[in-house]
Protein backbone atom coordinates (compact mmCIF):
# COMPACT_ATOMS: atom_id res chain seq x y z
CA UNK A 1 0.00 0.00 0.00
CA UNK A 2 1.62 3.30 -1.05
CA UNK A 3 2.12 5.95 1.58
CA UNK A 4 1.45 9.60 0.84
CA UNK A 5 3.12 11.80 3.46
CA UNK A 6 1.30 14.95 4.50
CA UNK A 7 2.23 18.03 2.44
CA UNK A 8 4.95 20.42 3.55
CA UNK A 9 3.76 21.93 6.84
CA UNK A 10 4.32 25.57 5.87
CA UNK A 11 2.06 25.17 2.82
CA UNK A 12 -0.98 24.04 4.84
CA UNK A 13 -3.64 26.26 6.35
CA UNK A 14 -4.68 25.68 9.96
CA UNK A 15 -7.90 24.02 8.75
CA UNK A 16 -5.90 21.64 6.55
CA UNK A 17 -3.58 20.81 9.45
CA UNK A 18 -6.56 20.13 11.71
CA UNK A 19 -8.06 17.92 9.01
CA UNK A 20 -4.80 15.93 8.69
CA UNK A 21 -4.75 15.47 12.48
CA UNK A 22 -8.40 14.34 12.54
CA UNK A 23 -7.86 11.82 9.74
CA UNK A 24 -5.02 10.03 11.58
CA UNK A 25 -6.25 6.65 12.78
CA UNK A 26 -4.42 5.40 15.87
CA UNK A 27 -5.16 1.91 17.23
CA UNK A 28 -7.11 1.92 20.53
CA UNK A 29 -4.09 0.60 22.48
CA UNK A 30 -5.43 1.83 25.82
CA UNK A 31 -8.44 -0.52 25.53
CA UNK A 32 -6.32 -3.65 25.05
CA UNK A 33 -5.35 -6.00 27.90
CA UNK A 34 -2.57 -8.22 26.55
CA UNK A 35 -1.78 -11.40 28.48
CA UNK A 36 1.86 -11.76 27.44
CA UNK A 37 4.48 -9.29 28.71
CA UNK A 38 8.04 -9.45 27.44
CA UNK A 39 10.91 -7.61 25.76
CA UNK A 40 10.98 -6.41 22.17
CA UNK A 41 14.77 -6.15 21.69
CA UNK A 42 13.98 -2.75 20.18
CA UNK A 43 15.43 0.68 20.90
CA UNK A 44 14.66 4.21 19.79
CA UNK A 45 17.83 6.32 19.69
CA UNK A 46 17.84 9.98 20.70
CA UNK A 47 17.88 10.98 17.02
CA UNK A 48 14.66 9.01 16.39
CA UNK A 49 16.30 6.02 14.69
CA UNK A 50 14.62 2.72 15.49
CA UNK A 51 16.68 -0.44 16.07
CA UNK A 52 15.75 -4.12 16.38
CA UNK A 53 18.33 -6.54 17.75
CA UNK A 54 21.00 -3.88 17.13
CA UNK A 55 20.14 -3.30 13.46
CA UNK A 56 18.44 -0.20 12.07
CA UNK A 57 14.81 -0.56 10.99
CA UNK A 58 15.06 0.96 7.50
CA UNK A 59 11.40 0.77 6.50
CA UNK A 60 9.56 4.00 7.43
CA UNK A 61 6.22 2.17 7.19
CA UNK A 62 7.35 -0.23 9.95
CA UNK A 63 8.43 2.67 12.17
CA UNK A 64 5.08 4.42 11.61
CA UNK A 65 3.21 1.20 12.44
CA UNK A 66 5.23 0.50 15.59
CA UNK A 67 4.98 4.14 16.73
CA UNK A 68 1.18 3.93 16.70
CA UNK A 69 1.41 1.11 19.28
CA UNK A 70 3.62 2.97 21.77
CA UNK A 71 2.65 3.76 25.34
CA UNK A 72 4.68 5.00 28.32
CA UNK A 73 3.69 4.01 31.83
CA UNK A 74 3.86 6.12 34.98
CA UNK A 75 7.33 4.73 35.78
CA UNK A 76 8.59 6.05 32.42
CA UNK A 77 8.89 2.63 30.71
CA UNK A 78 7.94 2.56 27.04
CA UNK A 79 5.96 -0.37 25.64
CA UNK A 80 4.79 -1.66 22.29
CA UNK A 81 1.28 -2.91 22.98
CA UNK A 82 -0.89 -5.12 20.81
CA UNK A 83 -4.10 -6.96 21.74
CA UNK A 84 -1.99 -10.05 22.57
CA UNK A 85 1.32 -8.79 23.95
CA UNK A 86 3.01 -5.89 25.68
CA UNK A 87 6.72 -5.65 24.92
CA UNK A 88 9.19 -3.27 26.57
CA UNK A 89 11.13 -0.96 24.28
CA UNK A 90 14.23 1.02 25.23
CA UNK A 91 13.98 4.74 24.48
CA UNK A 92 17.15 6.83 24.80
CA UNK A 93 15.40 10.20 25.14
CA UNK A 94 11.92 10.59 23.62
CA UNK A 95 9.85 8.22 21.50
CA UNK A 96 9.47 10.81 18.72
CA UNK A 97 11.40 13.73 17.28
CA UNK A 98 9.64 16.92 16.20
CA UNK A 99 11.22 17.88 12.88
CA UNK A 100 9.23 20.93 11.74
CA UNK A 101 7.13 23.69 13.25
CA UNK A 102 4.76 26.35 12.01
CA UNK A 103 2.49 28.96 13.57
CA UNK A 104 -0.79 29.50 11.72
CA UNK A 105 -3.64 31.72 12.85
CA UNK A 106 -2.28 31.78 16.41
CA UNK A 107 -1.93 28.00 16.67
CA UNK A 108 1.28 25.95 16.54
CA UNK A 109 1.63 22.70 14.60
CA UNK A 110 4.56 20.28 14.69
CA UNK A 111 5.51 17.47 12.32
CA UNK A 112 7.05 14.38 13.88
CA UNK A 113 9.72 12.13 12.38
CA UNK A 114 6.88 9.68 11.62
CA UNK A 115 5.16 12.35 9.43
CA UNK A 116 2.41 12.72 12.03
CA UNK A 117 1.10 16.27 12.55
CA UNK A 118 0.29 17.46 16.07
CA UNK A 119 -1.40 20.69 17.15
CA UNK A 120 0.14 22.10 20.33
CA UNK A 121 -2.45 22.76 23.02
CA UNK A 122 -3.95 21.49 26.27
CA UNK A 123 -3.89 17.84 25.11
CA UNK A 124 -0.49 18.17 23.45
CA UNK A 125 1.49 20.41 25.78
CA UNK A 126 5.06 21.58 25.61
CA UNK A 127 7.54 20.93 28.43
CA UNK A 128 10.82 22.82 28.79
CA UNK A 129 13.82 20.93 30.18
CA UNK A 130 17.58 21.16 30.04
CA UNK A 131 19.50 24.31 30.87
CA UNK A 132 20.42 27.56 29.05
CA UNK A 133 23.44 25.86 27.44
CA UNK A 134 21.49 22.80 26.23
CA UNK A 135 17.78 23.60 26.23
CA UNK A 136 15.31 20.84 25.41
CA UNK A 137 11.64 21.19 24.55
CA UNK A 138 9.32 18.18 24.60
CA UNK A 139 5.83 17.80 23.15
CA UNK A 140 3.32 15.41 24.69
CA UNK A 141 2.18 13.26 21.77
CA UNK A 142 -0.09 10.60 23.33
CA UNK A 143 -0.27 7.88 25.99
CA UNK A 144 2.60 9.41 27.95
CA UNK A 145 4.94 9.46 24.94
CA UNK A 146 6.79 12.63 24.01
CA UNK A 147 8.64 14.13 21.06
CA UNK A 148 11.82 16.12 21.56
CA UNK A 149 12.14 19.09 19.25
CA UNK A 150 15.26 18.82 17.11
CA UNK A 151 17.59 21.82 16.89
CA UNK A 152 16.00 23.48 13.84
CA UNK A 153 12.48 22.96 15.17
CA UNK A 154 13.51 24.41 18.53
CA UNK A 155 14.87 27.43 16.65
CA UNK A 156 11.58 27.80 14.75
CA UNK A 157 9.62 27.68 18.01
CA UNK A 158 12.02 30.15 19.68
CA UNK A 159 11.46 32.57 16.78
CA UNK A 160 7.70 32.26 17.29
CA UNK A 161 8.15 32.99 21.00
CA UNK A 162 10.33 36.03 20.30
CA UNK A 163 7.78 37.41 17.81
CA UNK A 164 4.79 36.89 20.11
CA UNK A 165 6.14 37.40 23.63
CA UNK A 166 9.55 39.04 23.31
CA UNK A 167 11.91 38.25 26.16
CA UNK A 168 9.29 36.19 28.04
CA UNK A 169 9.90 33.13 25.80
CA UNK A 170 6.24 32.08 25.83
CA UNK A 171 4.14 30.51 23.09
CA UNK A 172 0.36 30.17 22.96
CA UNK A 173 -1.64 27.57 21.07
CA UNK A 174 -5.27 26.48 21.42
CA UNK A 175 -5.61 28.79 24.42
CA UNK A 176 -2.74 27.21 26.39
CA UNK A 177 0.44 29.09 27.26
CA UNK A 178 3.81 27.34 27.38
CA UNK A 179 7.19 28.61 28.58
CA UNK A 180 10.28 27.67 26.62
CA UNK A 181 12.43 28.19 29.70
CA UNK A 182 12.96 25.27 32.09
CA UNK A 183 12.18 25.99 35.72
CA UNK A 184 13.83 24.13 38.57
C-alpha positions, 0 to 999 in steps of 0.5 A, spaced: 500 500 500 503 506 497 504 511 503 502 519 501 506 523 506 502 529 508 504 536 504 509 540 507 507 543 513 508 551 511 504 550 505 498 548 509 492 552 512 490 551 519 484 548 517 488 543 513 492 541 518 486 540 523 483 535 518 490 531 517 490 530 524 483 528 525 484 523 519 489 520 523 487 513 525 491 510 531 489 503 534 485 503 541 491 501 544 489 503 551 483 498 551 487 492 550 489 487 555 494 483 553 496 477 556 503 476 554 508 481 557 516 481 554 521 484 551 521 487 544 529 487 543 527 494 540 530 501 541 529 508 539 535 512 539 535 519 541 535 521 534 529 518 532 532 512 529 529 505 530 533 499 532 531 491 532 536 486 535 541 492 534 540 493 526 536 499 524 529 498 521 530 501 515 522 501 512 519 507 514 512 504 514 514 499 519 516 505 524 510 508 523 506 502 524 510 501 531 509 508 533 502 507 533 502 502 538 507 505 543 505 507 550 509 510 556 507 508 563 507 512 569 514 509 571 517 512 564 517 505 561 515 505 554 511 499 551 509 496 544 502 494 545 498 489 541 491 486 543 496 479 545 502 482 547 506 488 551 513 488 549 518 493 553 522 498 548 528 502 550 527 509 548 534 513 549 530 520 550 523 521 547 519 516 542 518 521 537 522 527 534 519 533 532 522 535 525 518 541 523 514 547 526 509 552 524 504 557 527 498 558 523 492 563 525 495 563 532 496 555 533 502 551 533 503 545 529 509 540 529 511 534 524 514 528 527 519 524 524 513 519 523 510 524 518 504 525 524 502 532 525 500 534 532 497 541 534 500 544 540 495 545 546 492 542 552 492 535 550 499 536 546 502 540 551 510 543 551 515 541 556 521 545 557 527 541 560 535 542 560 539 548 561 540 555 558 546 551 554 542 545 552 535 547 552 530 541 550 523 542 549 518 536 549 511 535 546 506 530 549 504 526 543 499 521 546 499 515 551 505 518 555 509 518 549 513 525 548 517 528 542 523 532 543 524 538 538 530 537 534 535 543 533 532 546 527 524 545 530 527 548 537 529 554 533 523 555 529 519 555 536 524 560 539 522 565 533 515 564 534 516 565 542 520 572 540 515 574 535 509 573 540 512 574 547 519 578 546 523 576 552 518 572 556 519 566 551 512 564 551 508 561 546 500 560 545 496 555 542 489 552 542 488 557 548 494 554 552 500 558 554 507 554 554 514 557 557 520 555 553 524 556 559 525 550 564 524 551 571 527 548 577 
